[in-house]
Amino acid sequence: MSAQIAPFVQPIPAIDPARPELPTSVAVGALIGDARVVAFGEAAHNVVEFTAYGDALLRTLVRDHGVTAFVMESGFAEGLLVDEWIHGGPGTLEDIARDGITYRFGESDGIRHQLAWMRAWNEAGGDVRFYGMDLPGSSTSPGAAVRACLARIPARDGDDELRRRTELGGRTEAAVAYAEMTDAERAAFAAELRLLIERVEADGDDVARLCAESVRAFLDELVWDGADGPYPRERFMARAVEWIAAREQRILVYAHDTHVRRTALDGREWMGALLSARLGDELRVIGTTYGTGPVVVFTERSPRPYDCDVELRERGTEPGSVEEVLDRAAEGADGVLLDLRAVDPAAFSGVDGMLAGGRLEAVADFPATFDALIHLTRVHATPGAFERLREEFDAPRGGAS
């Protein structure tokens, strides 16, 4: 197999997180072609090297290839704050990254460096924008989207109370708060949100309407029954990316590999598959893999949301994984870039999939799933991210609200 893919493999260097720059812009341009939407997937969240590669790719695409917006797996409503800040708005970098980026991704140095670069680029006369594309409140609280909607429609009595009641807190705190609601309280909560959606549909601008769509998807996730088809969250993210792409010259989308892949997973289409059906050749998908590095293992302690023991382990490759093949192809290099566009799918005979979250995620046809793969032989956990996650999940057990 290594011989079959060898003509399409080129070694790539490690990226210095302090100076995230790609070695060549020409190769990037050849890879993305005329695509208006470039999706970059990370094999795992909170990995130093993937954040650095994403940052380096953004800088190259903005400077040399006409990209005008960075779209992140983070709340759309919260992202409005980040975009304001990178265009000269008030606030400290730390506060904006914490409040404007969900899932706590903004607490990493790598993401903060990226935001600082975007602000500096704009101050120097450029114009790059930031968007989230995800549900509000790390998918557990609609508060940010409610606030954004209310700021863009005529005020009514009771709006302040609506803001208060729909702000459930941080990710784990919000999930626990909803789980503790009675059926009647949940029904009233949903009814208030649906009434807000109706108000936005009548009087809101385009931004308010997309925020309202994120609230609707949030509600749909709460009552999702396992039916066939895409998850409501995936439908919304695909919708958000299309909405953004229609307003920008060219965009870079940054999310987990599973979200950006072009093909269905276990029979279910995710964001990337939905976008591929709609955008066709206007979409390029670059995935990432790694040979050795961190994996977070969750062990449920109780039915309470996010009540898990969290353990940080190190994993290697596994038989049947594409990581095993690409680690061999690297031949001692920091990593390799595999251009899949001209590779025969039969070259991956015997490869069952790629590793995600410590398990093998099925990929039946790699060239149909990704246009390219970046494989790094060794990666490292973002400092502090694991500790923050464990502390967050443990907080309700210690009596936190």
C-alpha positions in Angstrom: 0.0 0.0 0.0 2.8 2.4 0.8 4.1 2.0 -2.7 0.7 2.8 -4.2 0.3 6.1 -2.3 4.0 7.1 -2.4 3.7 9.3 -5.5 1.1 11.4 -3.7 2.9 11.8 -0.4 5.2 14.7 0.5 7.0 15.3 3.8 6.0 18.3 5.8 7.7 20.0 8.7 6.4 20.7 12.2 4.8 24.1 12.7 6.2 26.4 15.4 3.1 27.4 17.4 4.8 30.7 18.2 5.3 31.5 14.5 2.7 29.5 12.6 3.7 29.7 9.0 3.4 27.1 6.2 6.6 26.5 4.2 5.1 27.2 0.8 2.0 28.9 -0.4 2.2 27.4 -3.9 1.4 23.9 -2.8 -1.6 25.2 -0.8 -2.9 27.0 -3.9 -2.6 23.9 -6.0 -4.4 21.8 -3.5 -7.4 24.1 -3.0 -7.8 25.2 -6.6 -10.9 27.3 -7.2 -12.8 26.1 -4.1 -14.7 28.8 -2.3 -15.0 26.8 0.9 -11.9 25.1 2.4 -12.6 22.9 5.3 -9.8 21.9 7.7 -10.5 19.1 10.1 -8.6 18.3 13.2 -8.3 14.7 14.4 -8.7 15.7 18.0 -9.6 18.9 19.8 -7.2 20.7 22.1 -4.0 19.6 20.3 -1.2 22.1 19.9 -0.1 21.1 16.5 -3.5 21.1 14.9 -4.3 24.5 16.2 -0.9 25.7 14.8 -1.5 24.2 11.4 -5.0 25.7 11.3 -3.5 29.1 12.2 -0.8 28.8 9.6 -3.3 27.7 6.9 -5.5 30.7 7.7 -2.6 33.2 7.4 -1.5 31.8 4.1 -5.0 31.7 2.7 -5.8 35.2 3.8 -2.5 36.7 2.5 -2.2 34.8 -0.8 -5.4 33.1 -1.8 -8.3 35.5 -1.2 -9.9 34.0 2.0 -11.9 36.6 3.7 -13.3 34.7 6.7 -12.4 32.1 9.3 -15.3 29.9 10.4 -14.9 27.9 13.6 -16.7 25.0 15.4 -18.0 27.5 18.0 -21.3 29.2 18.6 -22.5 31.5 15.8 -24.1 34.0 18.2 -21.0 34.1 20.4 -18.8 34.7 17.3 -20.4 38.1 16.7 -18.4 39.3 19.7 -15.1 38.0 18.3 -15.7 39.5 14.9 -16.4 42.9 16.5 -13.1 42.6 18.5 -10.9 41.7 15.6 -12.2 44.8 13.9 -11.1 47.0 16.7 -13.8 46.5 19.3 -13.4 46.8 23.0 -12.3 44.2 25.5 -9.2 42.1 26.3 -8.0 39.2 24.2 -8.5 36.8 27.1 -12.1 38.0 27.8 -13.1 37.9 24.1 -11.6 34.4 23.6 -13.3 33.1 26.7 -16.8 34.7 26.1 -16.8 34.6 22.3 -15.6 31.0 21.6 -17.6 28.1 23.0 -16.5 24.6 24.2 -13.7 26.5 26.0 -11.5 26.4 22.9 -10.7 30.1 23.4 -8.7 29.4 26.6 -5.8 28.0 24.6 -2.8 30.1 23.7 -2.9 28.9 20.1 -6.4 30.2 19.5 -5.6 33.5 21.3 -2.5 34.0 19.1 -4.7 33.4 16.0 -7.3 36.0 17.2 -4.5 38.5 17.9 -3.1 38.0 14.4 -6.5 38.6 12.8 -6.9 41.8 14.8 -3.4 43.0 13.7 -4.2 42.1 10.1 -7.3 44.2 10.1 -5.5 47.1 11.9 -2.9 47.1 9.1 -5.6 47.6 6.5 -6.8 44.0 5.8 -10.3 42.7 6.3 -10.7 39.2 7.6 -13.8 38.2 9.5 -14.5 35.6 12.2 -17.7 33.5 12.4 -18.9 30.7 14.6 -21.1 28.1 13.0 -22.4 26.1 15.9 -25.2 26.1 18.4 -25.1 28.6 21.3 -23.7 27.9 24.7 -21.5 24.9 23.8 -24.8 23.3 22.7 -26.3 23.3 26.2 -27.6 26.9 26.7 -29.4 29.2 24.3 -28.6 32.4 26.2 -26.1 33.9 23.7 -28.4 33.4 20.7 -31.4 34.8 22.7 -29.4 37.9 23.6 -28.3 38.4 19.9 -31.9 38.0 18.7 -33.3 40.5 21.3 -30.7 43.0 20.3 -32.0 43.0 16.7 -35.8 43.1 17.1 -38.1 45.6 18.7 -38.1 45.4 22.5 -41.1 44.1 24.5 -41.9 43.9 28.2 -40.5 40.8 29.7 -37.3 40.7 27.5 -35.0 41.1 30.5 -36.7 38.1 32.2 -36.4 36.1 29.0 -32.7 36.8 28.9 -32.3 35.7 32.5 -34.4 32.5 32.2 -32.6 31.3 29.0 -29.1 31.8 30.3 -28.5 28.5 31.9 -24.8 28.9 32.6 -21.6 27.2 31.4 -21.6 24.0 29.4 -21.9 21.5 32.3 -23.9 23.8 34.6 -26.4 24.4 31.8 -26.8 20.7 31.0 -27.4 19.9 34.7 -29.9 22.8 35.0 -32.0 21.5 32.1 -31.8 18.0 33.3 -33.2 19.1 36.7 -36.2 20.9 35.1 -39.7 19.3 35.4 -41.6 18.4 32.3 -43.7 21.5 32.8 -40.7 23.7 33.2 -39.1 22.3 30.0 -42.3 22.9 28.1 -42.5 26.5 29.2 -38.8 27.0 28.4 -39.3 25.7 24.9 -42.5 27.7 24.4 -40.7 31.0 25.3 -37.9 30.2 22.8 -40.4 29.3 20.0 -42.2 32.6 20.6 -38.9 34.4 20.3 -38.2 32.6 17.0 -41.6 33.9 15.7 -40.7 37.4 16.7 -37.4 37.2 14.9 -39.0 35.8 11.7 -41.3 38.8 11.7 -38.9 41.6 12.6 -35.3 40.4 12.6 -32.4 41.0 10.3 -30.4 38.2 8.6 -28.1 37.8 11.6 -31.0 37.6 14.0 -32.7 35.0 11.8 -29.7 32.7 11.7 -29.4 33.1 15.5 -33.0 32.1 15.7 -32.3 29.1 13.5 -29.6 28.1 16.0 -32.1 28.3 18.8 -34.5 26.1 16.8 -31.8 23.5 16.2 -30.9 23.7 19.9 -34.5 22.8 20.8 -34.6 20.0 18.2 -31.4 18.5 19.7 -33.2 18.4 23.1 -36.0 16.2 21.8 -34.1 14.3 19.1 -35.2 10.7 19.2 -32.5 9.0 17.2 -34.3 9.2 13.9 -32.5 8.6 10.6 -30.8 11.5 8.9 -28.4 14.3 10.0 -28.4 15.5 13.6 -30.1 18.9 14.0 -26.7 20.4 15.0 -25.1 19.1 11.8 -27.9 20.5 9.7 -27.5 23.9 11.4 -23.8 24.0 10.9 -24.1 23.2 7.2 -26.7 25.9 6.9 -24.5 28.4 8.8 -21.5 27.6 6.5 -23.6 28.2 3.4 -25.0 31.4 4.8 -21.5 32.7 5.5 -20.1 31.5 2.1 -22.8 33.5 0.4 -21.6 36.6 2.1 -17.8 36.1 1.7 -15.4 35.7 -1.2 -13.8 32.6 0.2 -13.8 31.0 3.6 -11.8 28.6 5.8 -13.9 26.3 8.0 -12.1 24.8 11.1 -13.8 21.8 12.9 -13.3 18.2 13.9 -12.6 15.7 11.1 -15.9 14.0 11.8 -17.8 17.2 11.0 -16.0 18.0 7.8 -15.8 14.6 6.2 -17.6 14.4 2.8 -19.1 10.9 3.3 -21.6 9.6 5.8 -20.5 8.0 9.0 -22.4 4.8 10.0 -25.1 5.8 7.5 -25.6 9.3 8.9 -24.6 12.5 7.0 -22.7 15.1 9.0 -22.0 18.7 8.1 -19.3 17.9 5.5 -21.5 15.5 3.6 -24.4 18.0 3.5 -22.1 20.7 2.2 -20.5 18.4 -0.3 -23.9 17.6 -1.8 -24.7 21.3 -2.1 -21.3 22.8 -3.0 -19.7 20.0 -5.1 -16.3 21.2 -6.5 -16.6 24.5 -4.6 -15.6 22.5 -1.4 -12.2 21.2 -0.5 -11.8 19.0 2.6 -8.4 18.6 4.3 -8.4 16.1 7.2 -5.7 15.4 9.8 -4.4 12.3 11.6 -1.6 11.6 14.0 0.6 8.7 14.9 1.3 9.2 18.6 -0.4 11.6 21.0 -3.1 12.3 23.5 -6.6 10.8 23.8 -9.1 11.7 26.4 -11.1 8.8 27.9 -14.5 9.4 29.5 -16.0 6.9 32.0 -19.6 7.6 33.1 -20.1 7.9 36.8 -23.9 8.6 36.8 -26.7 9.5 34.5 -26.2 13.2 35.3 -25.0 15.1 32.3 -21.2 15.2 32.0 -20.7 13.3 35.2 -17.6 11.4 34.0 -14.2 10.5 35.1 -11.8 12.1 32.7 -8.5 10.5 31.9 -5.7 11.7 29.6 -3.9 8.8 27.9 -1.5 8.4 25.0 -2.4 6.4 22.0 -0.4 5.1 19.0 -1.6 3.7 15.7 -3.8 0.6 15.3 -3.9 -2.2 12.7 -6.4 -1.3 10.0 -6.1 2.4 10.6 -4.9 5.0 8.1 -2.6 6.3 10.8 -0.6 3.1 10.7 -0.1 3.5 6.9 0.8 7.2 7.1 3.2 6.7 10.0 5.1 4.3 7.8 5.0 6.6 4.9 6.5 9.4 7.0 9.8 7.6 7.2 11.0 9.7 10.1 9.7 13.0 9.0 7.6 15.2 11.3 4.6 14.5 9.0 3.3 14.0 5.5 0.7 15.6 3.2 -1.2 13.0 1.2 -3.0 14.4 -1.8 -5.9 12.0 -2.3 -7.5 13.5 -5.4 -5.7 11.2 -7.8 -5.3 8.2 -5.5 -7.2 5.0 -6.5 -9.5 4.0 -3.6 -8.2 0.5 -4.0 -4.9 1.7 -2.6 -6.5 1.7 0.8 -7.5 -2.0 0.7 -7.2 -3.3 4.3 -7.6 0.1 5.8 -10.9 0.3 7.8 -10.9 3.9 8.9 -9.2 6.6 11.0 -8.9 7.0 14.7 -11.2 9.4 16.5 -11.7 9.6 20.3 -9.7 6.4 20.8 -11.8 4.3 18.4 -11.6 3.4 14.8 -14.1 5.5 12.8 -15.1 3.8 9.6 -14.0 5.3 6.2 -15.0 3.2 3.2 -13.5 5.4 0.6 -10.7 7.8 1.6 -10.5 9.8 -1.7 -14.3 10.4 -1.6 -14.1 11.5 2.1 -11.1 13.9 2.0 -9.3 15.7 -0.7 -6.1 15.5 1.4 -4.8 14.3 4.7 -2.1 15.9 6.9 -0.6 13.3 9.1 1.7 14.3 12.0 3.7 11.6 13.6 3.7 13.1 17.1 1.3 15.6 18.7 0.7 17.1 22.1 -2.2 18.1 24.3 -2.9 21.8 24.7 -1.5 22.8 28.1 -4.2 23.1 30.7 -7.1 21.9 28.5 -7.5 18.5 30.1 -7.2 19.9 33.6 -9.9 22.5 32.8 -12.2 19.8 31.4 -11.8 17.5 34.4 -12.4 20.5 36.8 -15.5 21.5 34.9 -17.0 18.0 34.9 -16.2 17.6 38.6 -17.7 21.0 39.7 -21.3 19.9 40.1 -20.2 17.0 42.3 -18.7 19.5 44.7 -21.9 21.4 45.0 -21.5 24.0 42.3 -24.7 25.3 40.7 
